[in-house]
Amino acid sequence: MPDQAVLKQRPRDFLVREAMVVEHTGPADAQWRYLLLRKSGYTTMEAIRLVAAELALPTADVTYGGLKDEDGITEQLIAVPAAVPLPGLGPEGWRVADRADDWLDLHHHGYGTQPLAIGRLEGNGFRITVRNLAPERAERLAELRKHTMFFLNYYDTQRFGVPGGPKRTHLVGRAMLAGDWDTALRELAALRAPESPQAAQWQGPAEEFFRTLDPRNASFYLAAHASADWNAALRRAVDDSCGPHTTTVELDGLEYRYADRPLAVLATAAELPYAKYTFTDGTAAARTSARPTVVQTTVSLSPAAPDELNPGRSRIDLGFFLPSGSYATAAVRQLLAHEAASTTSAATTSTGTESTATASAATESKAGEVS
């Protein structure tokens, strides 16, 4: 059986908790109520629409600090106006939505004077189960115990489409920026995104459809375009810094370039410019910020254990924290690649053969991830 590591075989294999510090106040002085949103199977934007509909609020009145995909079990803060009644919120929380294996819960978190906003998020903590490992490989990984690693900070594949759907959100954004609204609408309709059915049924001018979206939703597609451009710039930086010591991997139709020594990229390009878009009244506006090319994290690895979902294989749990905007799947993929490359290098060295190849981790995501 191939040593194909599997992520997200079931939702609780991928746990995410957002880290955001908010200042609390008493209910009497509050303009906003903070809620812990726990969900599985819904994107943040889907969840915001469901909460807004349940509370009879405009979606703009439900604020948040970051996006969490539908894969795994994710926890994040949202805010609603403090005066809005929440009749279903009891001591055990409020199950706002429940469909098959997907669910969405709200829990009281506190009161404050400020709404939440994109950009205020400090980062995310992750607890991830990696499955379907050969027992000897799981044991080698477990021996790392607490491993400090540096990884290339690519936007991972889930930035560009929903699980099982085409990874083309960036093409929607590119067409929007070019003013080619018919192409943007056609691409969106084919994405299998939550708003794709409405896009497919739209009868009016294509540009007007995007005006009907929550501006934060429309901005997401522009951001996906910017993310694709940034990934291309990082690929060029890897080539410039690492020369022949690189490996090109295609994932879901998207190209990634990896290097044996990602720290070499820091010497020539510690950061690369990134365009941040807003979409207001049908008009896109951009400002430029900097995104680091390489991120450092410390990964805690559990002892290896038999994989109850894949007989004869092993699993291992990983725990780590990433700054906002970095992708856990990108980190895990490169951790597994580094371990595989180190093992290959040790084996070839023992036979007197020099090896400088970069291994790419064989990983499969049963569902898709989360930033």
C-alpha positions, -999 to +999 in steps of 0.1 A: +000+000+000+015+034-009+026+056+020-001+082+013-006+104+044-043+113+048-056+145+064-092+153+073-105+118+070-131+128+094-139+163+107-125+159+142-091+150+127-087+187+120-094+210+149-088+248+146-092+275+172-088+312+164-067+334+185-081+369+189-078+392+219-109+414+224-116+439+251-147+431+272-171+455+289-203+451+309-236+445+291-249+480+300-220+497+281-219+473+252-226+480+216-216+445+205-220+409+218-192+385+211-201+349+202-180+318+198-189+302+165-182+265+164-189+247+131-183+218+108-192+216+072-199+254+067-176+281+055-175+313+076-194+332+050-221+306+049-222+307+087-225+345+087-255+343+063-272+317+084-267+336+116-279+368+100-310+352+086-318+336+120-315+370+138-332+389+109-300+410+105-282+423+074-251+402+069-230+433+073-242+435+110-225+401+117-188+408+119-158+385+121-120+386+121-110+357+098-123+330+074-125+293+084-132+268+057-158+240+061-133+212+067-127+200+102-141+215+134-134+252+136-139+278+164-139+316+159-154+348+173-182+367+156-200+398+168-236+409+166-253+441+178-257+438+216-294+448+215-304+419+192-322+392+212-308+357+210-338+336+221-321+302+214-289+309+233-289+288+265-261+276+288-252+248+264-251+271+234-274+274+204-274+250+174-283+274+147-279+250+118-278+212+114-278+193+081-266+157+079-231+157+094-228+195+093-236+218+122-232+253+135-233+263+172-231+297+189-219+302+225-218+334+245-183+349+248-188+384+262-197+421+254-177+449+239-178+483+223-161+474+190-172+451+161-147+426+148-129+432+115-106+414+091-069+421+101-074+419+139-068+382+141-035+371+157-035+336+144-049+300+147-041+270+169-043+236+152-046+200+164-043+177+133-044+139+130-023+125+102-035+091+091-026+062+069+011+063+078+034+033+075+041+023+112+078+028+108+073+063+094+049+072+122+075+062+147+102+083+130+079+113+131+070+107+167+107+108+176+108+144+166+085+151+196+088+189+195+102+201+161+109+237+151+104+241+113+105+268+086+081+264+057+073+283+025+042+304+032+022+295+001-016+300-001-027+265-002-052+249-026-083+256-004-078+293-010-088+287-046-120+265-043-142+244-022-134+207-015-143+186-045-148+216-067-125+233-093-097+255-078-106+286-098-117+313-074-087+334-085-101+334-121-133+349-108-113+377-091-091+382-122-122+387-144-138+410-119-107+433-119-107+432-157-143+443-158-152+410-177-183+404-156-198+378-178-167+356-174-166+363-137-202+351-133-197+321-155-166+310-135-185+316-102-214+295-113-191+266-120-172+267-087-197+247-065-194+275-040-224+284-018-233+313-041-228+293-073-264+282-077-276+318-075-249+328-100-261+301-124-297+313-122-290+350-124-309+366-153-298+403-151-265+420-160-236+400-147-221+430-129-252+435-109-250+400-094-217+409-077-233+441-064-258+419-046-232+399-027-220+408+007-189+431-001-168+408+020-178+379-001-170+396-034-137+408-019-128+371-013-126+365-050-104+395-055-082+382-027-080+348-043-066+365-075-041+384-054-031+351-037-025+334-070-002+363-080+016+361-047+022+324-050+037+329-085+060+356-070+071+331-043+078+304-069+101+329-087+118+337-054+124+300-047+139+296-082+161+326-077+173+316-042+175+278-045+184+272-081+184+235-090+176+224-054+138+227-060+109+204-068+078+215-086+045+198-075+010+202-090-018+201-065-054+203-077-042+219-109-021+245-091+017+247-093+039+248-061+077+250-060+095+236-029+131+238-018+154+217+004+163+248+024+135+273+026+156+296+048+177+304+017+146+324+004+149+348+034+183+360+021+168+374-011+131+379-003+120+378+033+087+394+023+068+399-010+041+426-017+005+415-015-026+434-028-055+436-004-088+444-021-121+458-009-152+458-030-177+486-025-206+496-047-193+475-075-158+491-074-126+473-064-099+492-044-065+479-034-038+486-010-004+469-007+009+451+023+038+426+028+035+389+034+064+368+048+078+342+024+089+318+052+071+311+085+085+295+116+065+273+139+071+246+165+052+214+160+044+190+189+041+154+178+023+128+197+034+091+200+024+070+171-008+049+175-026+023+154-049+040+128-084+027+136-097+040+103-070+024+082-061-012+094-024-020+095-015+017+093-006+043+120-016+078+129+000+107+147-013+140+161+003+173+155-002+205+175+011+240+165+002+277+161+004+298+129+000+335+123-031+347+106-031+339+068-008+309+070-021+275+060-018+245+082-019+220+053+010+238+037+030+234+069+021+197+073+029+189+037+063+204+040+070+188+074+062+154+059+083+162+029+113+172+051+110+139+070+108+119+038+137+137+023+158+133+054+151+095+054+159+092+017+191+112+022+202+090+051+195+059+032+215+070+001+244+083+022+247+049+039+252+034+005+277+060-006+254+078-029+249+116-027+214+128-027+202+164-030+166+157-042+137+174-025+109+151-016+073+163-018+050+148+008+024+123-005-007+137+012-044+133+005-071+154+020-104+136+023-123+168+025-100+197+017-086+233+051-084+263+071-064+294+073 
